[in-house]
């Protein structure tokens, strides 16, 4: 977890607040979490990704495999495929176009399942503070 948090801090602009998390619930890295920031968060195994999920699942692309985007004006999250060979799934359905994410949704990338945990949304956003 400490490595994931450190990678998220390095990828985020200085002082950028966390808006949510992806938590590994099944597959390599079970129990680990990565932080999400406002805007587009690339999800992949390489250090260049905002949400680095390098826990031993080689079926996840090194470069961006997916994007989780937080729109602070609309206070909504969206999941989109980054055009890689392996399809990503949201609640067991393939993601073929950008799709809205809800707190508790399950995202499967390769052999890894992640639970989406929202901090920001309709009832809270950092712009309220």
MARRO-972542 format. One record per residue (C-alpha): x, y, z; residue in one letter. Coordinates in Angstrom, 3 decimals. Layout:
N
<rec east="X" north="Y" up="Z" res="a"/>
...
***
This chain:
129
<rec east="0.000" north="0.000" up="0.000" res="x"/>
<rec east="2.803" north="2.417" up="0.829" res="x"/>
<rec east="4.333" north="1.927" up="-2.637" res="x"/>
<rec east="0.970" north="2.586" up="-4.325" res="x"/>
<rec east="0.425" north="5.737" up="-2.261" res="x"/>
<rec east="3.933" north="6.945" up="-3.070" res="x"/>
<rec east="3.404" north="6.353" up="-6.807" res="x"/>
<rec east="0.098" north="8.235" up="-6.667" res="x"/>
<rec east="1.742" north="11.177" up="-4.889" res="x"/>
<rec east="4.529" north="11.292" up="-7.466" res="x"/>
<rec east="2.045" north="11.209" up="-10.373" res="x"/>
<rec east="-0.246" north="13.869" up="-8.856" res="x"/>
<rec east="0.388" north="17.595" up="-9.012" res="x"/>
<rec east="1.691" north="18.988" up="-5.724" res="x"/>
<rec east="-1.183" north="19.423" up="-3.309" res="x"/>
<rec east="-3.772" north="17.702" up="-5.524" res="x"/>
<rec east="-6.428" north="16.191" up="-3.262" res="x"/>
<rec east="-7.554" north="12.591" up="-3.560" res="x"/>
<rec east="-11.051" north="12.172" up="-5.043" res="x"/>
<rec east="-11.333" north="8.378" up="-4.743" res="x"/>
<rec east="-9.534" north="5.044" up="-4.834" res="x"/>
<rec east="-9.289" north="1.777" up="-6.696" res="x"/>
<rec east="-8.908" north="-1.109" up="-4.235" res="x"/>
<rec east="-7.741" north="-4.542" up="-5.400" res="x"/>
<rec east="-10.317" north="-7.080" up="-4.218" res="x"/>
<rec east="-9.201" north="-10.101" up="-6.280" res="x"/>
<rec east="-6.042" north="-11.082" up="-8.105" res="x"/>
<rec east="-2.418" north="-10.173" up="-7.467" res="x"/>
<rec east="-2.139" north="-7.290" up="-5.031" res="x"/>
<rec east="-5.354" north="-8.077" up="-3.176" res="x"/>
<rec east="-5.844" north="-5.449" up="-0.468" res="x"/>
<rec east="-3.719" north="-2.763" up="-2.165" res="x"/>
<rec east="-5.207" north="0.600" up="-3.136" res="x"/>
<rec east="-4.297" north="3.388" up="-5.543" res="x"/>
<rec east="-5.450" north="6.982" up="-5.230" res="x"/>
<rec east="-7.371" north="8.879" up="-7.909" res="x"/>
<rec east="-7.067" north="12.614" up="-8.500" res="x"/>
<rec east="-9.343" north="15.079" up="-10.295" res="x"/>
<rec east="-9.218" north="14.826" up="-14.090" res="x"/>
<rec east="-8.048" north="11.830" up="-16.119" res="x"/>
<rec east="-6.237" north="9.034" up="-14.292" res="x"/>
<rec east="-4.498" north="6.526" up="-16.542" res="x"/>
<rec east="-4.553" north="2.993" up="-15.113" res="x"/>
<rec east="-1.705" north="0.642" up="-16.002" res="x"/>
<rec east="1.470" north="-1.054" up="-14.722" res="x"/>
<rec east="4.068" north="1.529" up="-15.768" res="x"/>
<rec east="5.343" north="4.350" up="-13.542" res="x"/>
<rec east="3.937" north="6.886" up="-16.001" res="x"/>
<rec east="0.337" north="6.023" up="-15.003" res="x"/>
<rec east="-1.509" north="8.151" up="-12.456" res="x"/>
<rec east="-3.053" north="4.969" up="-11.025" res="x"/>
<rec east="-0.235" north="2.431" up="-11.149" res="x"/>
<rec east="-1.520" north="-1.125" up="-10.663" res="x"/>
<rec east="1.706" north="-3.112" up="-10.904" res="x"/>
<rec east="1.029" north="-5.941" up="-8.468" res="x"/>
<rec east="2.017" north="-8.915" up="-10.631" res="x"/>
<rec east="-0.811" north="-9.132" up="-13.194" res="x"/>
<rec east="0.991" north="-9.148" up="-16.548" res="x"/>
<rec east="-2.348" north="-9.066" up="-18.418" res="x"/>
<rec east="-2.675" north="-5.393" up="-17.450" res="x"/>
<rec east="-0.939" north="-3.182" up="-20.003" res="x"/>
<rec east="2.165" north="-1.262" up="-18.985" res="x"/>
<rec east="0.878" north="1.859" up="-20.702" res="x"/>
<rec east="-2.639" north="3.082" up="-19.979" res="x"/>
<rec east="-5.061" north="0.166" up="-20.056" res="x"/>
<rec east="-8.005" north="2.263" up="-18.855" res="x"/>
<rec east="-8.855" north="5.763" up="-17.665" res="x"/>
<rec east="-10.834" north="6.782" up="-14.596" res="x"/>
<rec east="-11.884" north="10.407" up="-14.935" res="x"/>
<rec east="-13.325" north="12.661" up="-12.257" res="x"/>
<rec east="-15.207" north="15.699" up="-13.548" res="x"/>
<rec east="-15.296" north="18.104" up="-10.609" res="x"/>
<rec east="-17.874" north="20.377" up="-12.280" res="x"/>
<rec east="-20.320" north="17.514" up="-12.842" res="x"/>
<rec east="-19.116" north="15.688" up="-9.712" res="x"/>
<rec east="-19.111" north="12.430" up="-11.648" res="x"/>
<rec east="-16.634" north="9.643" up="-12.379" res="x"/>
<rec east="-16.290" north="7.841" up="-15.712" res="x"/>
<rec east="-14.435" north="4.716" up="-16.825" res="x"/>
<rec east="-13.097" north="4.354" up="-20.349" res="x"/>
<rec east="-11.040" north="1.806" up="-22.232" res="x"/>
<rec east="-7.631" north="2.993" up="-23.432" res="x"/>
<rec east="-7.693" north="0.924" up="-26.629" res="x"/>
<rec east="-5.612" north="-2.005" up="-25.405" res="x"/>
<rec east="-6.195" north="-5.586" up="-26.573" res="x"/>
<rec east="-7.690" north="-6.893" up="-23.329" res="x"/>
<rec east="-11.217" north="-5.637" up="-22.671" res="x"/>
<rec east="-11.983" north="-4.064" up="-19.311" res="x"/>
<rec east="-15.219" north="-4.896" up="-17.520" res="x"/>
<rec east="-17.468" north="-2.862" up="-15.267" res="x"/>
<rec east="-19.713" north="-5.034" up="-13.088" res="x"/>
<rec east="-19.019" north="-7.957" up="-15.488" res="x"/>
<rec east="-20.037" north="-5.997" up="-18.617" res="x"/>
<rec east="-17.490" north="-4.913" up="-21.250" res="x"/>
<rec east="-16.636" north="-1.209" up="-21.339" res="x"/>
<rec east="-16.731" north="-0.234" up="-25.001" res="x"/>
<rec east="-17.491" north="3.481" up="-24.511" res="x"/>
<rec east="-16.991" north="5.890" up="-21.590" res="x"/>
<rec east="-19.323" north="4.763" up="-18.801" res="x"/>
<rec east="-20.283" north="6.485" up="-15.561" res="x"/>
<rec east="-18.823" north="4.922" up="-12.411" res="x"/>
<rec east="-20.704" north="4.674" up="-9.121" res="x"/>
<rec east="-19.308" north="4.109" up="-5.643" res="x"/>
<rec east="-18.843" north="0.364" up="-5.085" res="x"/>
<rec east="-18.653" north="-0.586" up="-8.769" res="x"/>
<rec east="-16.329" north="-3.452" up="-9.646" res="x"/>
<rec east="-13.769" north="-2.959" up="-12.436" res="x"/>
<rec east="-11.939" north="-5.943" up="-13.907" res="x"/>
<rec east="-8.706" north="-5.402" up="-15.802" res="x"/>
<rec east="-6.954" north="-8.602" up="-16.806" res="x"/>
<rec east="-6.972" north="-10.998" up="-13.829" res="x"/>
<rec east="-7.405" north="-8.140" up="-11.344" res="x"/>
<rec east="-10.694" north="-6.938" up="-9.869" res="x"/>
<rec east="-10.817" north="-3.464" up="-8.338" res="x"/>
<rec east="-13.554" north="-1.880" up="-6.266" res="x"/>
<rec east="-14.153" north="1.781" up="-7.014" res="x"/>
<rec east="-14.412" north="3.895" up="-3.860" res="x"/>
<rec east="-15.582" north="7.477" up="-4.363" res="x"/>
<rec east="-14.712" north="10.253" up="-1.935" res="x"/>
<rec east="-16.003" north="13.114" up="-4.065" res="x"/>
<rec east="-19.392" north="13.233" up="-5.737" res="x"/>
<rec east="-22.793" north="14.919" up="-5.447" res="x"/>
<rec east="-22.534" north="15.348" up="-1.660" res="x"/>
<rec east="-18.881" north="16.490" up="-1.454" res="x"/>
<rec east="-16.199" north="18.037" up="-3.626" res="x"/>
<rec east="-12.986" north="19.777" up="-2.627" res="x"/>
<rec east="-14.349" north="22.999" up="-4.114" res="x"/>
<rec east="-16.873" north="23.001" up="-1.212" res="x"/>
<rec east="-14.093" north="23.354" up="1.352" res="x"/>
***
